[in-house]
Amino acid sequence: MGFGSYDESEQQEQTTEADEGEAVNVHEHDHDGDVNVESDVDTDALVDRLGEMREE
């Protein structure tokens, strides 16, 4: 066989014997929630700081 070729018989009848108990559940840690941020800095100060950062 040359470069990039393959035996088509290897591509037929492939079976996987995966144990369902070992499968990863991607939805195991899903949640619907809210995010709350508490800060001692007022909104005007944060907006001013953002403006300073943009100027830099």
mmJSON file of the N, C-alpha and C atoms, coordinates in Angstrom:
{"data_MODEL":{"atom_site":{
"group_PDB":["ATOM","ATOM","ATOM","ATOM","ATOM","ATOM","ATOM","ATOM","ATOM","ATOM","ATOM","ATOM","ATOM","ATOM","ATOM","ATOM","ATOM","ATOM","ATOM","ATOM","ATOM","ATOM","ATOM","ATOM","ATOM","ATOM","ATOM","ATOM","ATOM","ATOM","ATOM","ATOM","ATOM","ATOM","ATOM","ATOM","ATOM","ATOM","ATOM","ATOM","ATOM","ATOM","ATOM","ATOM","ATOM","ATOM","ATOM","ATOM","ATOM","ATOM","ATOM","ATOM","ATOM","ATOM","ATOM","ATOM","ATOM","ATOM","ATOM","ATOM","ATOM","ATOM","ATOM","ATOM","ATOM","ATOM","ATOM","ATOM","ATOM","ATOM","ATOM","ATOM","ATOM","ATOM","ATOM","ATOM","ATOM","ATOM","ATOM","ATOM","ATOM","ATOM","ATOM","ATOM","ATOM","ATOM","ATOM","ATOM","ATOM","ATOM","ATOM","ATOM","ATOM","ATOM","ATOM","ATOM","ATOM","ATOM","ATOM","ATOM","ATOM","ATOM","ATOM","ATOM","ATOM","ATOM","ATOM","ATOM","ATOM","ATOM","ATOM","ATOM","ATOM","ATOM","ATOM","ATOM","ATOM","ATOM","ATOM","ATOM","ATOM","ATOM","ATOM","ATOM","ATOM","ATOM","ATOM","ATOM","ATOM","ATOM","ATOM","ATOM","ATOM","ATOM","ATOM","ATOM","ATOM","ATOM","ATOM","ATOM","ATOM","ATOM","ATOM","ATOM","ATOM","ATOM","ATOM","ATOM","ATOM","ATOM","ATOM","ATOM","ATOM","ATOM","ATOM","ATOM","ATOM","ATOM","ATOM","ATOM","ATOM","ATOM","ATOM","ATOM","ATOM","ATOM","ATOM","ATOM"],
"id":[1,2,3,4,5,6,7,8,9,10,11,12,13,14,15,16,17,18,19,20,21,22,23,24,25,26,27,28,29,30,31,32,33,34,35,36,37,38,39,40,41,42,43,44,45,46,47,48,49,50,51,52,53,54,55,56,57,58,59,60,61,62,63,64,65,66,67,68,69,70,71,72,73,74,75,76,77,78,79,80,81,82,83,84,85,86,87,88,89,90,91,92,93,94,95,96,97,98,99,100,101,102,103,104,105,106,107,108,109,110,111,112,113,114,115,116,117,118,119,120,121,122,123,124,125,126,127,128,129,130,131,132,133,134,135,136,137,138,139,140,141,142,143,144,145,146,147,148,149,150,151,152,153,154,155,156,157,158,159,160,161,162,163,164,165,166,167,168],
"type_symbol":["N","C","C","N","C","C","N","C","C","N","C","C","N","C","C","N","C","C","N","C","C","N","C","C","N","C","C","N","C","C","N","C","C","N","C","C","N","C","C","N","C","C","N","C","C","N","C","C","N","C","C","N","C","C","N","C","C","N","C","C","N","C","C","N","C","C","N","C","C","N","C","C","N","C","C","N","C","C","N","C","C","N","C","C","N","C","C","N","C","C","N","C","C","N","C","C","N","C","C","N","C","C","N","C","C","N","C","C","N","C","C","N","C","C","N","C","C","N","C","C","N","C","C","N","C","C","N","C","C","N","C","C","N","C","C","N","C","C","N","C","C","N","C","C","N","C","C","N","C","C","N","C","C","N","C","C","N","C","C","N","C","C","N","C","C","N","C","C"],
"label_atom_id":["N","CA","C","N","CA","C","N","CA","C","N","CA","C","N","CA","C","N","CA","C","N","CA","C","N","CA","C","N","CA","C","N","CA","C","N","CA","C","N","CA","C","N","CA","C","N","CA","C","N","CA","C","N","CA","C","N","CA","C","N","CA","C","N","CA","C","N","CA","C","N","CA","C","N","CA","C","N","CA","C","N","CA","C","N","CA","C","N","CA","C","N","CA","C","N","CA","C","N","CA","C","N","CA","C","N","CA","C","N","CA","C","N","CA","C","N","CA","C","N","CA","C","N","CA","C","N","CA","C","N","CA","C","N","CA","C","N","CA","C","N","CA","C","N","CA","C","N","CA","C","N","CA","C","N","CA","C","N","CA","C","N","CA","C","N","CA","C","N","CA","C","N","CA","C","N","CA","C","N","CA","C","N","CA","C","N","CA","C","N","CA","C","N","CA","C"],
"label_alt_id":[null,null,null,null,null,null,null,null,null,null,null,null,null,null,null,null,null,null,null,null,null,null,null,null,null,null,null,null,null,null,null,null,null,null,null,null,null,null,null,null,null,null,null,null,null,null,null,null,null,null,null,null,null,null,null,null,null,null,null,null,null,null,null,null,null,null,null,null,null,null,null,null,null,null,null,null,null,null,null,null,null,null,null,null,null,null,null,null,null,null,null,null,null,null,null,null,null,null,null,null,null,null,null,null,null,null,null,null,null,null,null,null,null,null,null,null,null,null,null,null,null,null,null,null,null,null,null,null,null,null,null,null,null,null,null,null,null,null,null,null,null,null,null,null,null,null,null,null,null,null,null,null,null,null,null,null,null,null,null,null,null,null,null,null,null,null,null,null],
"label_comp_id":["MET","MET","MET","GLY","GLY","GLY","PHE","PHE","PHE","GLY","GLY","GLY","SER","SER","SER","TYR","TYR","TYR","ASP","ASP","ASP","GLU","GLU","GLU","SER","SER","SER","GLU","GLU","GLU","GLN","GLN","GLN","GLN","GLN","GLN","GLU","GLU","GLU","GLN","GLN","GLN","THR","THR","THR","THR","THR","THR","GLU","GLU","GLU","ALA","ALA","ALA","ASP","ASP","ASP","GLU","GLU","GLU","GLY","GLY","GLY","GLU","GLU","GLU","ALA","ALA","ALA","VAL","VAL","VAL","ASN","ASN","ASN","VAL","VAL","VAL","HIS","HIS","HIS","GLU","GLU","GLU","HIS","HIS","HIS","ASP","ASP","ASP","HIS","HIS","HIS","ASP","ASP","ASP","GLY","GLY","GLY","ASP","ASP","ASP","VAL","VAL","VAL","ASN","ASN","ASN","VAL","VAL","VAL","GLU","GLU","GLU","SER","SER","SER","ASP","ASP","ASP","VAL","VAL","VAL","ASP","ASP","ASP","THR","THR","THR","ASP","ASP","ASP","ALA","ALA","ALA","LEU","LEU","LEU","VAL","VAL","VAL","ASP","ASP","ASP","ARG","ARG","ARG","LEU","LEU","LEU","GLY","GLY","GLY","GLU","GLU","GLU","MET","MET","MET","ARG","ARG","ARG","GLU","GLU","GLU","GLU","GLU","GLU"],
"label_asym_id":["A","A","A","A","A","A","A","A","A","A","A","A","A","A","A","A","A","A","A","A","A","A","A","A","A","A","A","A","A","A","A","A","A","A","A","A","A","A","A","A","A","A","A","A","A","A","A","A","A","A","A","A","A","A","A","A","A","A","A","A","A","A","A","A","A","A","A","A","A","A","A","A","A","A","A","A","A","A","A","A","A","A","A","A","A","A","A","A","A","A","A","A","A","A","A","A","A","A","A","A","A","A","A","A","A","A","A","A","A","A","A","A","A","A","A","A","A","A","A","A","A","A","A","A","A","A","A","A","A","A","A","A","A","A","A","A","A","A","A","A","A","A","A","A","A","A","A","A","A","A","A","A","A","A","A","A","A","A","A","A","A","A","A","A","A","A","A","A"],
"label_entity_id":["1","1","1","1","1","1","1","1","1","1","1","1","1","1","1","1","1","1","1","1","1","1","1","1","1","1","1","1","1","1","1","1","1","1","1","1","1","1","1","1","1","1","1","1","1","1","1","1","1","1","1","1","1","1","1","1","1","1","1","1","1","1","1","1","1","1","1","1","1","1","1","1","1","1","1","1","1","1","1","1","1","1","1","1","1","1","1","1","1","1","1","1","1","1","1","1","1","1","1","1","1","1","1","1","1","1","1","1","1","1","1","1","1","1","1","1","1","1","1","1","1","1","1","1","1","1","1","1","1","1","1","1","1","1","1","1","1","1","1","1","1","1","1","1","1","1","1","1","1","1","1","1","1","1","1","1","1","1","1","1","1","1","1","1","1","1","1","1"],
"label_seq_id":[1,1,1,2,2,2,3,3,3,4,4,4,5,5,5,6,6,6,7,7,7,8,8,8,9,9,9,10,10,10,11,11,11,12,12,12,13,13,13,14,14,14,15,15,15,16,16,16,17,17,17,18,18,18,19,19,19,20,20,20,21,21,21,22,22,22,23,23,23,24,24,24,25,25,25,26,26,26,27,27,27,28,28,28,29,29,29,30,30,30,31,31,31,32,32,32,33,33,33,34,34,34,35,35,35,36,36,36,37,37,37,38,38,38,39,39,39,40,40,40,41,41,41,42,42,42,43,43,43,44,44,44,45,45,45,46,46,46,47,47,47,48,48,48,49,49,49,50,50,50,51,51,51,52,52,52,53,53,53,54,54,54,55,55,55,56,56,56],
"pdbx_PDB_ins_code":[null,null,null,null,null,null,null,null,null,null,null,null,null,null,null,null,null,null,null,null,null,null,null,null,null,null,null,null,null,null,null,null,null,null,null,null,null,null,null,null,null,null,null,null,null,null,null,null,null,null,null,null,null,null,null,null,null,null,null,null,null,null,null,null,null,null,null,null,null,null,null,null,null,null,null,null,null,null,null,null,null,null,null,null,null,null,null,null,null,null,null,null,null,null,null,null,null,null,null,null,null,null,null,null,null,null,null,null,null,null,null,null,null,null,null,null,null,null,null,null,null,null,null,null,null,null,null,null,null,null,null,null,null,null,null,null,null,null,null,null,null,null,null,null,null,null,null,null,null,null,null,null,null,null,null,null,null,null,null,null,null,null,null,null,null,null,null,null],
"Cartn_x":[0.83,0.0,0.871,0.403,1.14,0.685,1.282,0.954,-0.505,-1.232,-2.615,-3.614,-3.185,-4.128,-4.461,-5.538,-5.942,-6.667,-6.774,-7.471,-8.944,-9.804,-11.223,-11.865,-11.322,-11.906,-11.803,-10.836,-10.707,-11.803,-12.421,-13.443,-14.835,-14.974,-16.286,-16.495,-17.75,-18.17,-17.36,-17.159,-16.481,-17.494,-17.136,-18.016,-17.269,-18.018,-17.433,-18.124,-17.364,-17.912,-17.723,-18.395,-18.279,-19.249,-18.781,-19.63,-20.416,-21.723,-22.563,-22.314,-21.916,-21.656,-20.438,-19.536,-18.321,-18.459,-19.603,-19.81,-19.865,-19.45,-19.467,-20.821,-21.451,-22.714,-22.399,-22.492,-22.131,-23.139,-24.306,-25.337,-25.407,-24.45,-24.472,-24.434,-23.715,-23.551,-24.243,-25.233,-25.998,-26.825,-27.001,-27.858,-28.387,-29.534,-30.125,-30.059,-29.262,-29.114,-28.879,-28.723,-28.473,-27.091,-26.514,-25.238,-25.465,-25.044,-25.16,-23.772,-23.461,-22.162,-22.38,-21.71,-21.796,-20.462,-20.509,-19.29,-19.484,-18.394,-18.426,-18.235,-17.891,-17.619,-18.908,-19.222,-20.443,-20.235,-21.324,-21.301,-20.513,-20.646,-19.93,-18.422,-17.941,-16.505,-16.022,-16.82,-16.45,-16.41,-17.371,-17.405,-16.205,-15.861,-14.684,-13.424,-13.304,-12.119,-12.054,-13.178,-13.208,-12.71,-13.129,-12.655,-11.154,-10.62,-9.156,-8.446,-8.998,-8.356,-8.363,-9.424,-9.506,-8.489,-8.206,-7.248,-5.811,-5.543,-4.178,-3.734],
"Cartn_y":[-1.19,0.0,1.249,2.24,3.481,4.447,5.586,6.615,7.039,7.08,7.538,6.467,5.263,4.213,3.396,2.67,1.837,0.619,-0.344,-1.573,-1.381,-1.391,-1.149,-2.21,-3.387,-4.438,-4.072,-3.237,-2.804,-1.819,-1.179,-0.173,-0.781,-2.043,-2.683,-3.382,-3.394,-4.136,-3.792,-2.52,-2.111,-2.12,-2.727,-2.747,-2.152,-1.48,-0.952,-1.61,-2.004,-2.657,-1.739,-0.613,0.357,-0.004,0.062,-0.175,1.088,1.013,2.192,2.837,2.08,2.624,3.528,3.385,4.187,5.414,5.581,6.71,8.013,9.087,10.405,11.052,11.516,12.229,13.714,14.338,15.747,16.674,16.164,16.991,16.778,16.052,15.731,16.971,17.997,19.187,20.419,20.221,21.353,21.976,23.267,23.943,25.232,25.611,26.886,27.756,28.796,29.617,31.066,31.84,33.266,33.587,34.646,35.136,36.511,36.662,37.941,38.383,39.65,40.19,41.342,41.255,42.338,43.066,44.397,45.181,46.457,46.929,48.18,49.39,49.137,50.209,50.526,51.814,52.177,52.112,52.102,51.938,53.047,54.281,55.401,55.21,54.73,54.501,53.4,52.36,51.267,51.734,52.561,53.085,53.997,54.812,55.671,54.841,53.777,52.909,52.23,51.811,51.202,52.182,53.443,54.459,54.647,54.602,54.723,53.552,52.359,51.16,51.217,51.738,51.827,52.824,53.858,54.866,54.347,53.388,52.844,52.02],
"Cartn_z":[0.0,0.0,0.0,-0.709,-0.766,0.314,0.309,1.287,1.123,2.242,2.207,1.833,1.565,1.215,2.465,2.4,3.524,3.011,3.869,3.521,3.847,2.829,3.04,3.914,3.96,4.796,6.272,6.643,8.027,8.403,7.414,7.654,7.807,7.458,7.499,8.839,9.276,10.461,11.704,11.935,13.155,14.29,15.363,16.518,17.704,18.527,19.75,20.923,21.875,23.048,24.249,24.211,25.29,26.405,27.609,28.768,29.05,29.021,29.212,30.574,31.557,32.88,32.908,31.965,31.912,31.02,30.376,29.477,30.266,29.644,30.274,30.007,31.067,30.942,30.923,29.754,29.614,30.27,30.631,31.254,32.765,33.307,34.725,35.613,35.193,36.016,35.432,34.586,34.052,35.168,35.097,36.064,35.465,35.923,35.551,36.786,36.72,37.906,37.56,38.593,38.454,38.989,38.47,38.954,39.556,40.783,41.47,41.891,41.628,41.992,42.958,44.09,45.068,45.079,45.026,44.985,45.79,46.383,47.134,46.219,44.952,44.006,43.259,43.11,42.398,40.893,40.162,38.709,38.023,38.481,37.855,37.947,39.085,39.256,38.319,38.158,37.257,35.807,35.415,34.044,33.808,34.797,34.675,34.52,35.306,35.232,33.871,33.342,32.014,30.965,31.063,30.137,30.212,31.442,31.608,30.966,31.138,30.57,29.042,28.459,27.002,26.456,27.207,26.771,26.802,27.677,27.828,26.677],
"occupancy":[1.0,1.0,1.0,1.0,1.0,1.0,1.0,1.0,1.0,1.0,1.0,1.0,1.0,1.0,1.0,1.0,1.0,1.0,1.0,1.0,1.0,1.0,1.0,1.0,1.0,1.0,1.0,1.0,1.0,1.0,1.0,1.0,1.0,1.0,1.0,1.0,1.0,1.0,1.0,1.0,1.0,1.0,1.0,1.0,1.0,1.0,1.0,1.0,1.0,1.0,1.0,1.0,1.0,1.0,1.0,1.0,1.0,1.0,1.0,1.0,1.0,1.0,1.0,1.0,1.0,1.0,1.0,1.0,1.0,1.0,1.0,1.0,1.0,1.0,1.0,1.0,1.0,1.0,1.0,1.0,1.0,1.0,1.0,1.0,1.0,1.0,1.0,1.0,1.0,1.0,1.0,1.0,1.0,1.0,1.0,1.0,1.0,1.0,1.0,1.0,1.0,1.0,1.0,1.0,1.0,1.0,1.0,1.0,1.0,1.0,1.0,1.0,1.0,1.0,1.0,1.0,1.0,1.0,1.0,1.0,1.0,1.0,1.0,1.0,1.0,1.0,1.0,1.0,1.0,1.0,1.0,1.0,1.0,1.0,1.0,1.0,1.0,1.0,1.0,1.0,1.0,1.0,1.0,1.0,1.0,1.0,1.0,1.0,1.0,1.0,1.0,1.0,1.0,1.0,1.0,1.0,1.0,1.0,1.0,1.0,1.0,1.0,1.0,1.0,1.0,1.0,1.0,1.0],
"B_iso_or_equiv":[0.0,0.0,0.0,0.0,0.0,0.0,0.0,0.0,0.0,0.0,0.0,0.0,0.0,0.0,0.0,0.0,0.0,0.0,0.0,0.0,0.0,0.0,0.0,0.0,0.0,0.0,0.0,0.0,0.0,0.0,0.0,0.0,0.0,0.0,0.0,0.0,0.0,0.0,0.0,0.0,0.0,0.0,0.0,0.0,0.0,0.0,0.0,0.0,0.0,0.0,0.0,0.0,0.0,0.0,0.0,0.0,0.0,0.0,0.0,0.0,0.0,0.0,0.0,0.0,0.0,0.0,0.0,0.0,0.0,0.0,0.0,0.0,0.0,0.0,0.0,0.0,0.0,0.0,0.0,0.0,0.0,0.0,0.0,0.0,0.0,0.0,0.0,0.0,0.0,0.0,0.0,0.0,0.0,0.0,0.0,0.0,0.0,0.0,0.0,0.0,0.0,0.0,0.0,0.0,0.0,0.0,0.0,0.0,0.0,0.0,0.0,0.0,0.0,0.0,0.0,0.0,0.0,0.0,0.0,0.0,0.0,0.0,0.0,0.0,0.0,0.0,0.0,0.0,0.0,0.0,0.0,0.0,0.0,0.0,0.0,0.0,0.0,0.0,0.0,0.0,0.0,0.0,0.0,0.0,0.0,0.0,0.0,0.0,0.0,0.0,0.0,0.0,0.0,0.0,0.0,0.0,0.0,0.0,0.0,0.0,0.0,0.0,0.0,0.0,0.0,0.0,0.0,0.0],
"pdbx_formal_charge":[null,null,null,null,null,null,null,null,null,null,null,null,null,null,null,null,null,null,null,null,null,null,null,null,null,null,null,null,null,null,null,null,null,null,null,null,null,null,null,null,null,null,null,null,null,null,null,null,null,null,null,null,null,null,null,null,null,null,null,null,null,null,null,null,null,null,null,null,null,null,null,null,null,null,null,null,null,null,null,null,null,null,null,null,null,null,null,null,null,null,null,null,null,null,null,null,null,null,null,null,null,null,null,null,null,null,null,null,null,null,null,null,null,null,null,null,null,null,null,null,null,null,null,null,null,null,null,null,null,null,null,null,null,null,null,null,null,null,null,null,null,null,null,null,null,null,null,null,null,null,null,null,null,null,null,null,null,null,null,null,null,null,null,null,null,null,null,null],
"auth_seq_id":[1,1,1,2,2,2,3,3,3,4,4,4,5,5,5,6,6,6,7,7,7,8,8,8,9,9,9,10,10,10,11,11,11,12,12,12,13,13,13,14,14,14,15,15,15,16,16,16,17,17,17,18,18,18,19,19,19,20,20,20,21,21,21,22,22,22,23,23,23,24,24,24,25,25,25,26,26,26,27,27,27,28,28,28,29,29,29,30,30,30,31,31,31,32,32,32,33,33,33,34,34,34,35,35,35,36,36,36,37,37,37,38,38,38,39,39,39,40,40,40,41,41,41,42,42,42,43,43,43,44,44,44,45,45,45,46,46,46,47,47,47,48,48,48,49,49,49,50,50,50,51,51,51,52,52,52,53,53,53,54,54,54,55,55,55,56,56,56],
"auth_comp_id":["MET","MET","MET","GLY","GLY","GLY","PHE","PHE","PHE","GLY","GLY","GLY","SER","SER","SER","TYR","TYR","TYR","ASP","ASP","ASP","GLU","GLU","GLU","SER","SER","SER","GLU","GLU","GLU","GLN","GLN","GLN","GLN","GLN","GLN","GLU","GLU","GLU","GLN","GLN","GLN","THR","THR","THR","THR","THR","THR","GLU","GLU","GLU","ALA","ALA","ALA","ASP","ASP","ASP","GLU","GLU","GLU","GLY","GLY","GLY","GLU","GLU","GLU","ALA","ALA","ALA","VAL","VAL","VAL","ASN","ASN","ASN","VAL","VAL","VAL","HIS","HIS","HIS","GLU","GLU","GLU","HIS","HIS","HIS","ASP","ASP","ASP","HIS","HIS","HIS","ASP","ASP","ASP","GLY","GLY","GLY","ASP","ASP","ASP","VAL","VAL","VAL","ASN","ASN","ASN","VAL","VAL","VAL","GLU","GLU","GLU","SER","SER","SER","ASP","ASP","ASP","VAL","VAL","VAL","ASP","ASP","ASP","THR","THR","THR","ASP","ASP","ASP","ALA","ALA","ALA","LEU","LEU","LEU","VAL","VAL","VAL","ASP","ASP","ASP","ARG","ARG","ARG","LEU","LEU","LEU","GLY","GLY","GLY","GLU","GLU","GLU","MET","MET","MET","ARG","ARG","ARG","GLU","GLU","GLU","GLU","GLU","GLU"],
"auth_asym_id":["A","A","A","A","A","A","A","A","A","A","A","A","A","A","A","A","A","A","A","A","A","A","A","A","A","A","A","A","A","A","A","A","A","A","A","A","A","A","A","A","A","A","A","A","A","A","A","A","A","A","A","A","A","A","A","A","A","A","A","A","A","A","A","A","A","A","A","A","A","A","A","A","A","A","A","A","A","A","A","A","A","A","A","A","A","A","A","A","A","A","A","A","A","A","A","A","A","A","A","A","A","A","A","A","A","A","A","A","A","A","A","A","A","A","A","A","A","A","A","A","A","A","A","A","A","A","A","A","A","A","A","A","A","A","A","A","A","A","A","A","A","A","A","A","A","A","A","A","A","A","A","A","A","A","A","A","A","A","A","A","A","A","A","A","A","A","A","A"],
"auth_atom_id":["N","CA","C","N","CA","C","N","CA","C","N","CA","C","N","CA","C","N","CA","C","N","CA","C","N","CA","C","N","CA","C","N","CA","C","N","CA","C","N","CA","C","N","CA","C","N","CA","C","N","CA","C","N","CA","C","N","CA","C","N","CA","C","N","CA","C","N","CA","C","N","CA","C","N","CA","C","N","CA","C","N","CA","C","N","CA","C","N","CA","C","N","CA","C","N","CA","C","N","CA","C","N","CA","C","N","CA","C","N","CA","C","N","CA","C","N","CA","C","N","CA","C","N","CA","C","N","CA","C","N","CA","C","N","CA","C","N","CA","C","N","CA","C","N","CA","C","N","CA","C","N","CA","C","N","CA","C","N","CA","C","N","CA","C","N","CA","C","N","CA","C","N","CA","C","N","CA","C","N","CA","C","N","CA","C","N","CA","C","N","CA","C","N","CA","C"],
"pdbx_PDB_model_num":[1,1,1,1,1,1,1,1,1,1,1,1,1,1,1,1,1,1,1,1,1,1,1,1,1,1,1,1,1,1,1,1,1,1,1,1,1,1,1,1,1,1,1,1,1,1,1,1,1,1,1,1,1,1,1,1,1,1,1,1,1,1,1,1,1,1,1,1,1,1,1,1,1,1,1,1,1,1,1,1,1,1,1,1,1,1,1,1,1,1,1,1,1,1,1,1,1,1,1,1,1,1,1,1,1,1,1,1,1,1,1,1,1,1,1,1,1,1,1,1,1,1,1,1,1,1,1,1,1,1,1,1,1,1,1,1,1,1,1,1,1,1,1,1,1,1,1,1,1,1,1,1,1,1,1,1,1,1,1,1,1,1,1,1,1,1,1,1]
}}}
